[in-house]
Each structure stands twice: as structure tokens, then as C-alpha cells.
Amino acid sequence: MIWTVLNFFILIGGLAWLTSKYGTPLLNARAKGISEGLAAGEKAKADADRRAAEVQSRLANLEKEIAALRADAKTERDREADRIRRDSQADLARIHAQAEHEIEAAGKHARLDVQRAAARLAIELAETKVRARMSPDVQASLVRAFVTDLPRKGGVHPE
């Protein structure tokens, strides 16, 4: 039994020596890796908390920003509608003035055409009447009257 106890103590001593020589650095490295992992996790958690706070802050202001954007959009829409309305009224006034000018010009042109046609008809009517009344005796008396009146009106003097 002494040999069994002595073997047991030698085995325990050998295991203790192996554990202290190889196990301690292994456990220390493992502990260091776990510590570094925990520190990185804490840092990542702090970063995530900071980003979550920023998102919450943005979400809190989001309603105000949306309301401001809607108000700006409505103001811009109203301004654009007023500008379009003013431009349309100006275009309508310009078109109206142009139409009145064209109507007036067409009226003047039509009046001139009517006057020309009336003058042409009057001349044709007068020519027809003169031709109807003209005979060789009337022509001769007109020529004599013309020649007689010629010296009085500053024309050629008969010699």
C-alpha cells in the first residue's frame, strides 16, 4: 500500500508540475482573451448605445422636421401657383391685346377693301353713264369748251 500511496503522490506531483508549467500560461492566455473580448463587447455596447441615442434623438426631431418640410412645401406650392396665375393672366392679357389689334387691323383692311370696291363700282357706273350719254356731237362740244377754257386756266395760248 505504501507503493500505491507513493505512486499516487508522484502522479499528483507530476500532474501539479505539468499543470503549473503548461496550464498556467494557457489559462492566463485564455483569461486575457476573455478579458479582451469582454472589453471589446463593452466598447461595442457603448458604441451601439450611443448610436441608438442618436437615432432616438433624430426620431424625436423627425416629426418637427417633417412638419417644417410640409410647411415649406406648401409655401413653395402656393408661391408657384401664384406665379403661374400671374404668368397666365399676363399671357391672357397679351393674347387679348394682340387679338384686339388683329381685329382692328382686319377691320381697317376690310374697310379699305370696301372703299376700294365702292370706288371701283362708282367709277364703272360713271363710265357706263358717260359712255351712254356720249355721242359725236357731245364729244365735239366738250373738246371746244376745253380748248376755249385752256387760255384762261394758264394753258397754251393759241397764236
Rosetta blueprint (number, residue, H / E / L):
1 M L
2 I H
3 W H
4 T H
5 V H
6 L H
7 N H
8 F H
9 F H
10 I H
11 L H
12 I H
13 G H
14 G H
15 L H
16 A H
17 W H
18 L H
19 T H
20 S H
21 K H
22 Y H
23 G H
24 T H
25 P H
26 L H
27 L H
28 N H
29 A H
30 R H
31 A H
32 K H
33 G H
34 I H
35 S H
36 E H
37 G H
38 L H
39 A H
40 A H
41 G H
42 E H
43 K H
44 A H
45 K H
46 A H
47 D H
48 A H
49 D H
50 R H
51 R H
52 A H
53 A H
54 E H
55 V H
56 Q H
57 S H
58 R H
59 L H
60 A H
61 N H
62 L H
63 E H
64 K H
65 E H
66 I H
67 A H
68 A H
69 L H
70 R H
71 A H
72 D H
73 A H
74 K H
75 T H
76 E H
77 R H
78 D H
79 R H
80 E H
81 A H
82 D H
83 R H
84 I H
85 R H
86 R H
87 D H
88 S H
89 Q H
90 A H
91 D H
92 L H
93 A H
94 R H
95 I H
96 H H
97 A H
98 Q H
99 A H
100 E H
101 H H
102 E H
103 I H
104 E H
105 A H
106 A H
107 G H
108 K H
109 H H
110 A H
111 R H
112 L H
113 D H
114 V H
115 Q H
116 R H
117 A H
118 A H
119 A H
120 R H
121 L H
122 A H
123 I H
124 E H
125 L H
126 A H
127 E H
128 T H
129 K H
130 V H
131 R H
132 A H
133 R H
134 M L
135 S L
136 P H
137 D H
138 V H
139 Q H
140 A H
141 S H
142 L H
143 V H
144 R H
145 A H
146 F H
147 V H
148 T H
149 D H
150 L L
151 P L
152 R L
153 K L
154 G L
155 G L
156 V L
157 H L
158 P L
159 E L
